[in-house]
Amino acid sequence: MKVMQLDRPGQPLRMVERPVPEPGAGQVRVRVGACAVCRTDLHVVDGDLPDPALPIVPGHEIVGCIEATGVGVERARLGERVGIPWLGWTCGQCPYCRSGQENLCDRARFTGYQIDGGYASHVVADARYCFAVPDAYDDAAAAPLLCAGLIGHRCLGMAGDARRLGLYGFGAAAHIVCQVARSQGREVYAFVRPGDRTAADFATSLGAAWVGGSDRPPPVPLDAAIVFAPVGALVPAALRAVRKAGIVVLGGIHMSDIPSFPYRILWEERVLRSVANLTREDARGFLALAPGVPVRTIIERFPLSEANEALARLRKGRLAGAAVLIPD
Protein backbone atom coordinates (compact mmCIF):
# COMPACT_ATOMS: atom_id res chain seq x y z
CA MET A 1 0.00 0.00 0.00
CA LYS A 2 1.01 3.63 -0.42
CA VAL A 3 1.55 5.91 2.56
CA MET A 4 2.87 9.43 3.06
CA GLN A 5 5.39 8.94 5.84
CA LEU A 6 7.09 11.38 8.21
CA ASP A 7 10.66 10.26 8.89
CA ARG A 8 11.74 13.28 10.90
CA PRO A 9 9.91 16.44 12.02
CA GLY A 10 10.71 19.42 9.85
CA GLN A 11 11.15 17.32 6.72
CA PRO A 12 8.59 16.80 3.93
CA LEU A 13 6.52 13.65 3.96
CA ARG A 14 7.79 10.85 1.75
CA MET A 15 5.71 8.45 -0.37
CA VAL A 16 6.52 4.90 0.74
CA GLU A 17 5.28 1.44 -0.21
CA ARG A 18 4.37 -0.74 2.77
CA PRO A 19 2.70 -4.12 3.15
CA VAL A 20 -1.03 -3.92 3.77
CA PRO A 21 -1.33 -4.33 7.57
CA GLU A 22 -3.22 -7.12 9.27
CA PRO A 23 -5.53 -6.13 12.13
CA GLY A 24 -4.58 -7.41 15.56
CA ALA A 25 -6.90 -8.41 18.37
CA GLY A 26 -9.66 -5.84 18.77
CA GLN A 27 -8.68 -4.02 15.59
CA VAL A 28 -10.12 -3.47 12.12
CA ARG A 29 -8.44 -2.70 8.83
CA VAL A 30 -10.03 0.11 6.87
CA ARG A 31 -9.56 0.97 3.22
CA VAL A 32 -9.24 4.74 3.32
CA GLY A 33 -11.66 6.70 1.19
CA ALA A 34 -10.58 10.14 2.40
CA CYS A 35 -8.52 11.77 5.15
CA ALA A 36 -8.81 15.44 6.01
CA VAL A 37 -5.75 17.53 6.83
CA CYS A 38 -5.79 19.00 10.33
CA ARG A 39 -3.66 21.68 11.94
CA THR A 40 -2.61 19.03 14.46
CA ASP A 41 -1.02 17.13 11.55
CA LEU A 42 0.95 20.27 10.86
CA HIS A 43 2.08 20.42 14.49
CA VAL A 44 3.29 16.80 14.22
CA VAL A 45 5.08 17.38 10.91
CA ASP A 46 6.68 20.66 12.03
CA GLY A 47 7.85 19.24 15.35
CA ASP A 48 5.63 21.32 17.62
CA LEU A 49 4.40 18.16 19.37
CA PRO A 50 7.10 16.11 21.12
CA ASP A 51 8.10 12.49 20.59
CA PRO A 52 6.00 11.22 17.68
CA ALA A 53 6.40 7.49 17.00
CA LEU A 54 8.74 7.77 14.02
CA PRO A 55 8.43 6.94 11.25
CA ILE A 56 4.76 7.87 11.42
CA VAL A 57 1.92 8.18 8.94
CA PRO A 58 -0.04 11.35 9.87
CA GLY A 59 -3.77 11.83 9.58
CA HIS A 60 -6.65 11.42 12.01
CA GLU A 61 -9.78 12.56 10.17
CA ILE A 62 -10.26 9.27 8.35
CA VAL A 63 -13.28 7.86 6.55
CA GLY A 64 -13.29 4.46 4.88
CA CYS A 65 -14.76 0.97 4.80
CA ILE A 66 -13.86 -1.99 7.00
CA GLU A 67 -12.30 -4.78 4.97
CA ALA A 68 -10.87 -7.04 7.70
CA THR A 69 -11.38 -7.61 11.44
CA GLY A 70 -9.13 -9.00 14.14
CA VAL A 71 -9.83 -11.48 16.88
CA GLY A 72 -12.44 -10.36 19.37
CA VAL A 73 -14.14 -7.78 17.15
CA GLU A 74 -17.87 -8.47 17.28
CA ARG A 75 -19.82 -5.36 16.34
CA ALA A 76 -17.90 -4.15 13.26
CA ARG A 77 -19.16 -5.45 9.93
CA LEU A 78 -17.16 -5.99 6.76
CA GLY A 79 -18.01 -3.21 4.32
CA GLU A 80 -19.25 -0.88 7.06
CA ARG A 81 -18.23 2.76 6.56
CA VAL A 82 -16.55 4.26 9.61
CA GLY A 83 -14.70 7.34 10.77
CA ILE A 84 -11.47 7.22 12.75
CA PRO A 85 -10.54 10.23 14.93
CA TRP A 86 -7.51 11.57 16.84
CA LEU A 87 -8.10 9.58 20.04
CA GLY A 88 -7.11 6.10 18.95
CA TRP A 89 -6.73 4.06 22.16
CA THR A 90 -7.31 4.41 25.89
CA CYS A 91 -6.49 2.10 28.77
CA GLY A 92 -9.97 1.99 30.33
CA GLN A 93 -8.41 1.63 33.78
CA CYS A 94 -6.91 4.96 34.88
CA PRO A 95 -8.94 7.39 37.05
CA TYR A 96 -9.79 9.52 34.02
CA CYS A 97 -11.13 6.61 31.99
CA ARG A 98 -13.16 5.37 34.95
CA SER A 99 -14.68 8.82 35.57
CA GLY A 100 -15.88 9.46 31.99
CA GLN A 101 -12.87 11.60 31.06
CA GLU A 102 -11.20 9.18 28.66
CA ASN A 103 -9.99 12.18 26.65
CA LEU A 104 -7.49 12.70 29.48
CA CYS A 105 -6.41 9.05 29.75
CA ASP A 106 -2.95 8.73 31.28
CA ARG A 107 -1.87 6.21 28.61
CA ALA A 108 -3.87 7.44 25.62
CA ARG A 109 -2.48 6.91 22.13
CA PHE A 110 -3.35 9.13 19.19
CA THR A 111 -3.94 8.44 15.53
CA GLY A 112 -1.31 9.91 13.24
CA TYR A 113 0.99 10.61 16.20
CA GLN A 114 1.64 7.33 18.03
CA ILE A 115 -0.53 5.16 15.74
CA ASP A 116 -0.16 5.23 11.96
CA GLY A 117 -2.92 7.36 10.48
CA GLY A 118 -4.87 8.02 7.34
CA TYR A 119 -2.37 9.52 4.89
CA ALA A 120 -2.48 6.07 3.33
CA SER A 121 -4.58 3.69 1.28
CA HIS A 122 -5.20 1.46 4.33
CA VAL A 123 -5.14 1.94 8.09
CA VAL A 124 -5.53 -0.30 11.15
CA ALA A 125 -7.54 1.05 14.09
CA ASP A 126 -8.97 -0.01 17.44
CA ALA A 127 -12.54 -1.06 16.71
CA ARG A 128 -13.72 0.76 19.86
CA TYR A 129 -12.64 4.06 18.29
CA CYS A 130 -14.36 3.69 14.94
CA PHE A 131 -17.69 5.43 14.45
CA ALA A 132 -20.55 5.13 11.99
CA VAL A 133 -20.52 7.94 9.42
CA PRO A 134 -23.81 9.61 8.45
CA ASP A 135 -25.08 8.60 5.01
CA ALA A 136 -25.72 12.27 4.21
CA TYR A 137 -21.98 12.77 3.52
CA ASP A 138 -19.64 11.23 1.00
CA ASP A 139 -16.21 10.21 2.28
CA ALA A 140 -14.47 13.51 1.51
CA ALA A 141 -17.25 15.68 2.94
CA ALA A 142 -17.42 13.58 6.10
CA ALA A 143 -13.68 13.55 6.83
CA PRO A 144 -13.45 17.04 8.47
CA LEU A 145 -16.21 16.07 10.88
CA LEU A 146 -13.78 13.63 12.57
CA CYS A 147 -11.67 16.37 14.21
CA ALA A 148 -12.57 19.86 13.07
CA GLY A 149 -16.16 18.92 13.81
CA LEU A 150 -15.63 16.88 16.96
CA ILE A 151 -13.20 19.22 18.69
CA GLY A 152 -15.18 22.25 17.56
CA HIS A 153 -18.35 20.78 18.99
CA ARG A 154 -16.63 19.99 22.30
CA CYS A 155 -15.40 23.59 22.42
CA LEU A 156 -18.91 24.84 21.76
CA GLY A 157 -20.18 22.77 24.66
CA MET A 158 -17.52 24.31 26.92
CA ALA A 159 -18.74 27.77 25.87
CA GLY A 160 -22.04 27.11 27.60
CA ASP A 161 -25.22 28.77 26.38
CA ALA A 162 -23.42 31.85 25.01
CA ARG A 163 -25.72 33.83 22.72
CA ARG A 164 -22.94 36.04 21.38
CA LEU A 165 -20.07 33.76 20.42
CA GLY A 166 -16.66 34.83 19.12
CA LEU A 167 -14.54 32.56 16.90
CA TYR A 168 -10.85 33.42 16.57
CA GLY A 169 -9.34 31.81 13.47
CA PHE A 170 -11.87 30.96 10.79
CA GLY A 171 -10.70 27.67 9.31
CA ALA A 172 -11.85 24.06 9.27
CA ALA A 173 -13.17 23.90 12.84
CA ALA A 174 -14.71 27.38 12.96
CA HIS A 175 -16.61 26.96 9.71
CA ILE A 176 -18.36 23.91 11.19
CA VAL A 177 -18.93 25.46 14.64
CA CYS A 178 -20.39 28.56 12.99
CA GLN A 179 -23.07 26.49 11.30
CA VAL A 180 -23.98 24.60 14.47
CA ALA A 181 -24.04 27.79 16.55
CA ARG A 182 -26.29 29.58 14.09
CA SER A 183 -28.67 26.61 14.00
CA GLN A 184 -28.98 27.04 17.79
CA GLY A 185 -29.91 30.70 17.44
CA ARG A 186 -26.55 32.14 18.49
CA GLU A 187 -24.84 35.18 16.99
CA VAL A 188 -21.35 34.46 15.65
CA TYR A 189 -18.58 37.09 15.67
CA ALA A 190 -15.69 35.96 13.45
CA PHE A 191 -12.13 37.16 13.96
CA VAL A 192 -9.73 36.62 11.04
CA ARG A 193 -6.15 37.58 10.26
CA PRO A 194 -6.03 41.35 9.70
CA GLY A 195 -6.44 42.00 5.99
CA ASP A 196 -7.49 38.42 5.11
CA ARG A 197 -10.36 39.24 2.81
CA THR A 198 -10.83 35.61 1.74
CA ALA A 199 -11.40 34.42 5.30
CA ALA A 200 -13.64 37.40 6.01
CA ASP A 201 -15.82 36.66 2.99
CA PHE A 202 -15.91 32.98 3.96
CA ALA A 203 -17.18 33.80 7.46
CA THR A 204 -19.75 36.22 6.05
CA SER A 205 -21.02 33.58 3.62
CA LEU A 206 -21.69 31.25 6.56
CA GLY A 207 -23.80 33.81 8.37
CA ALA A 208 -21.47 35.48 10.85
CA ALA A 209 -23.18 38.52 12.36
CA TRP A 210 -19.89 40.45 12.38
CA VAL A 211 -16.48 39.83 10.83
CA GLY A 212 -13.31 41.70 11.70
CA GLY A 213 -9.56 41.44 12.13
CA SER A 214 -8.29 39.67 15.23
CA ASP A 215 -6.63 42.95 16.21
CA ARG A 216 -10.03 44.62 16.59
CA PRO A 217 -12.55 44.48 19.45
CA PRO A 218 -16.06 43.23 18.65
CA PRO A 219 -18.86 45.78 18.46
CA VAL A 220 -20.54 44.33 21.58
CA PRO A 221 -19.28 42.32 24.59
CA LEU A 222 -19.30 38.59 23.88
CA ASP A 223 -20.71 35.89 26.13
CA ALA A 224 -17.95 33.48 25.11
CA ALA A 225 -15.13 33.10 22.62
CA ILE A 226 -13.35 30.08 21.15
CA VAL A 227 -9.74 30.47 20.03
CA PHE A 228 -8.86 28.04 17.25
CA ALA A 229 -5.84 29.90 15.87
CA PRO A 230 -2.61 28.65 17.56
CA VAL A 231 -1.59 32.18 18.50
CA GLY A 232 -1.06 32.87 22.20
CA ALA A 233 -1.43 36.62 21.73
CA LEU A 234 -5.11 36.09 20.94
CA VAL A 235 -5.86 34.88 24.47
CA PRO A 236 -5.67 38.33 26.12
CA ALA A 237 -7.58 39.76 23.16
CA ALA A 238 -10.36 37.21 23.67
CA LEU A 239 -10.50 37.89 27.41
CA ARG A 240 -10.92 41.59 26.69
CA ALA A 241 -13.72 40.77 24.23
CA VAL A 242 -15.93 38.81 26.64
CA ARG A 243 -18.25 40.26 29.25
CA LYS A 244 -18.13 39.71 32.99
CA ALA A 245 -18.35 35.95 33.69
CA GLY A 246 -17.62 35.33 30.02
CA ILE A 247 -15.83 32.16 28.90
CA VAL A 248 -12.75 31.83 26.68
CA VAL A 249 -12.13 28.33 25.31
CA LEU A 250 -8.80 27.34 23.77
CA GLY A 251 -9.45 24.72 21.12
CA GLY A 252 -5.97 23.79 19.91
CA ILE A 253 -3.51 21.13 21.01
CA HIS A 254 -0.58 23.52 20.55
CA MET A 255 -0.29 27.29 20.83
CA SER A 256 2.51 29.82 20.86
CA ASP A 257 3.29 31.24 24.29
CA ILE A 258 0.57 33.31 25.87
CA PRO A 259 1.94 36.76 26.75
CA SER A 260 1.53 38.16 30.23
CA PHE A 261 -1.66 40.11 30.75
CA PRO A 262 -3.19 42.18 33.55
CA TYR A 263 -5.34 40.34 36.04
CA ARG A 264 -8.15 42.84 35.51
CA ILE A 265 -9.07 41.27 32.14
CA LEU A 266 -9.54 37.87 33.83
CA TRP A 267 -11.18 39.28 36.94
CA GLU A 268 -14.97 39.57 37.30
CA GLU A 269 -15.30 35.80 37.06
CA ARG A 270 -14.19 35.38 33.48
CA VAL A 271 -13.20 31.79 32.72
CA LEU A 272 -10.21 30.61 30.66
CA ARG A 273 -10.06 26.91 29.81
CA SER A 274 -8.54 24.49 27.33
CA VAL A 275 -10.11 21.58 25.48
CA ALA A 276 -8.18 18.34 25.10
CA ASN A 277 -8.95 15.55 22.66
CA LEU A 278 -12.42 14.00 22.57
CA THR A 279 -14.49 11.18 23.99
CA ARG A 280 -16.48 8.48 22.25
CA GLU A 281 -19.60 10.19 23.55
CA ASP A 282 -18.50 13.39 21.78
CA ALA A 283 -18.08 11.47 18.52
CA ARG A 284 -21.42 9.71 18.61
CA GLY A 285 -23.29 12.84 19.66
CA PHE A 286 -21.83 15.14 17.04
CA LEU A 287 -22.04 12.66 14.15
CA ALA A 288 -25.73 12.21 14.96
CA LEU A 289 -26.25 15.98 15.17
CA ALA A 290 -24.41 17.11 12.02
CA PRO A 291 -26.88 15.95 9.33
CA GLY A 292 -29.79 17.60 11.12
CA VAL A 293 -28.22 21.07 11.23
CA PRO A 294 -27.28 20.35 8.43
CA VAL A 295 -23.52 20.94 8.62
CA ARG A 296 -22.02 21.50 5.18
CA THR A 297 -18.27 21.01 5.03
CA ILE A 298 -16.32 23.20 2.62
CA ILE A 299 -13.43 21.14 1.28
CA GLU A 300 -10.67 21.13 -1.28
CA ARG A 301 -9.56 17.73 -2.53
CA PHE A 302 -5.91 16.73 -3.03
CA PRO A 303 -4.51 13.39 -4.18
CA LEU A 304 -2.60 11.59 -1.43
CA SER A 305 0.68 12.21 -3.26
CA GLU A 306 0.13 15.97 -2.80
CA ALA A 307 -0.07 15.82 1.00
CA ASN A 308 2.92 18.15 1.33
CA GLU A 309 1.19 20.75 -0.83
CA ALA A 310 -1.98 20.52 1.26
CA LEU A 311 0.06 20.98 4.45
CA ALA A 312 1.90 23.94 2.94
CA ARG A 313 -1.38 25.59 1.99
CA LEU A 314 -2.67 25.12 5.53
CA ARG A 315 0.56 26.44 7.02
CA LYS A 316 0.27 29.62 4.94
CA GLY A 317 -3.43 30.10 5.68
CA ARG A 318 -4.41 29.58 2.04
CA LEU A 319 -7.33 27.23 2.55
CA ALA A 320 -11.00 28.03 2.97
CA GLY A 321 -12.51 25.18 4.93
CA ALA A 322 -10.54 21.93 4.95
CA ALA A 323 -8.08 20.11 2.70
CA VAL A 324 -8.94 16.46 2.13
CA LEU A 325 -6.57 13.79 0.81
CA ILE A 326 -7.89 11.11 -1.52
CA PRO A 327 -5.76 7.95 -1.98
CA ASP A 328 -4.21 7.90 -5.46
Secondary structure as the mmCIF struct_conf table of DSSP 4:
data_model
#
loop_
_struct_conf.conf_type_id
_struct_conf.id
_struct_conf.beg_label_comp_id
_struct_conf.beg_label_asym_id
_struct_conf.beg_label_seq_id
_struct_conf.end_label_comp_id
_struct_conf.end_label_asym_id
_struct_conf.end_label_seq_id
STRN STRN1 LYS A 2 GLN A 5
STRN STRN2 LEU A 6 LEU A 6
BEND BEND1 ASP A 7 ARG A 8
TURN_TY1_P TURN_TY1_P1 PRO A 9 GLY A 10
BEND BEND2 GLN A 11 GLN A 11
STRN STRN3 ARG A 14 GLU A 17
HELX_LH_PP_P HELX_LH_PP_P1 PRO A 19 PRO A 23
TURN_TY1_P TURN_TY1_P2 ALA A 25 GLY A 26
STRN STRN4 GLN A 27 ALA A 36
HELX_RH_AL_P HELX_RH_AL_P1 ARG A 39 ASP A 46
TURN_TY1_P TURN_TY1_P3 GLY A 47 GLY A 47
BEND BEND3 LEU A 49 PRO A 50
BEND BEND4 LEU A 54 PRO A 55
STRN STRN5 ILE A 56 ILE A 56
STRN STRN6 GLU A 61 THR A 69
TURN_TY1_P TURN_TY1_P4 VAL A 71 GLY A 72
BEND BEND5 ARG A 75 ARG A 75
TURN_TY1_P TURN_TY1_P5 LEU A 78 GLY A 79
STRN STRN7 ARG A 81 ILE A 84
BEND BEND6 TRP A 86 TRP A 86
STRN STRN8 LEU A 87 TRP A 89
BEND BEND7 GLY A 92 GLY A 92
BEND BEND8 CYS A 94 CYS A 94
HELX_RH_AL_P HELX_RH_AL_P2 PRO A 95 ARG A 98
TURN_TY1_P TURN_TY1_P6 SER A 99 GLY A 100
HELX_RH_3T_P HELX_RH_3T_P1 GLU A 102 LEU A 104
TURN_TY1_P TURN_TY1_P7 ASP A 106 ARG A 107
STRN STRN9 ARG A 109 PHE A 110
STRN STRN10 THR A 111 THR A 111
TURN_TY1_P TURN_TY1_P8 GLY A 112 GLN A 114
STRN STRN11 ILE A 115 ILE A 115
BEND BEND9 GLY A 118 TYR A 119
STRN STRN12 ALA A 120 ALA A 120
BEND BEND10 SER A 121 SER A 121
STRN STRN13 HIS A 122 ASP A 126
HELX_RH_3T_P HELX_RH_3T_P2 ALA A 127 TYR A 129
STRN STRN14 PHE A 131 ALA A 132
HELX_LH_PP_P HELX_LH_PP_P2 VAL A 133 PRO A 134
TURN_TY1_P TURN_TY1_P9 ASP A 135 ALA A 136
BEND BEND11 TYR A 137 TYR A 137
HELX_RH_AL_P HELX_RH_AL_P3 ASP A 139 ALA A 142
HELX_RH_3T_P HELX_RH_3T_P3 ALA A 143 LEU A 146
TURN_TY1_P TURN_TY1_P10 CYS A 147 CYS A 147
HELX_RH_AL_P HELX_RH_AL_P4 ALA A 148 MET A 158
TURN_TY1_P TURN_TY1_P11 ALA A 159 ASP A 161
BEND BEND12 ARG A 163 ARG A 163
STRN STRN15 ARG A 164 TYR A 168
BEND BEND13 GLY A 169 GLY A 169
BEND BEND14 GLY A 171 GLY A 171
HELX_RH_AL_P HELX_RH_AL_P5 ALA A 172 SER A 183
TURN_TY1_P TURN_TY1_P12 GLN A 184 GLY A 185
STRN STRN16 GLU A 187 VAL A 192
TURN_TY1_P TURN_TY1_P13 PRO A 194 GLY A 195
HELX_RH_AL_P HELX_RH_AL_P6 ARG A 197 SER A 205
TURN_TY1_P TURN_TY1_P14 LEU A 206 GLY A 207
BEND BEND15 ALA A 209 ALA A 209
STRN STRN17 TRP A 210 GLY A 213
TURN_TY1_P TURN_TY1_P15 SER A 214 ASP A 215
BEND BEND16 ARG A 216 ARG A 216
BEND BEND17 PRO A 219 VAL A 220
STRN STRN18 LEU A 222 VAL A 227
BEND BEND18 ALA A 229 PRO A 230
TURN_TY1_P TURN_TY1_P16 GLY A 232 ALA A 233
HELX_RH_AL_P HELX_RH_AL_P7 LEU A 234 ALA A 241
STRN STRN19 VAL A 242 LEU A 250
BEND BEND19 ILE A 253 ILE A 253
HELX_LH_PP_P HELX_LH_PP_P3 SER A 256 SER A 260
HELX_RH_3T_P HELX_RH_3T_P4 TYR A 263 ILE A 265
TURN_TY1_P TURN_TY1_P17 LEU A 266 GLU A 269
STRN STRN20 VAL A 271 SER A 274
BEND BEND20 ASN A 277 ASN A 277
HELX_RH_AL_P HELX_RH_AL_P8 ARG A 280 LEU A 289
HELX_RH_3T_P HELX_RH_3T_P5 ALA A 290 GLY A 292
TURN_TY1_P TURN_TY1_P18 VAL A 293 PRO A 294
STRN STRN21 ILE A 299 PRO A 303
HELX_RH_3T_P HELX_RH_3T_P6 LEU A 304 GLU A 306
HELX_RH_AL_P HELX_RH_AL_P9 ALA A 307 ARG A 315
TURN_TY1_P TURN_TY1_P19 LYS A 316 GLY A 317
BEND BEND21 ALA A 320 GLY A 321
STRN STRN22 ALA A 322 ILE A 326
#
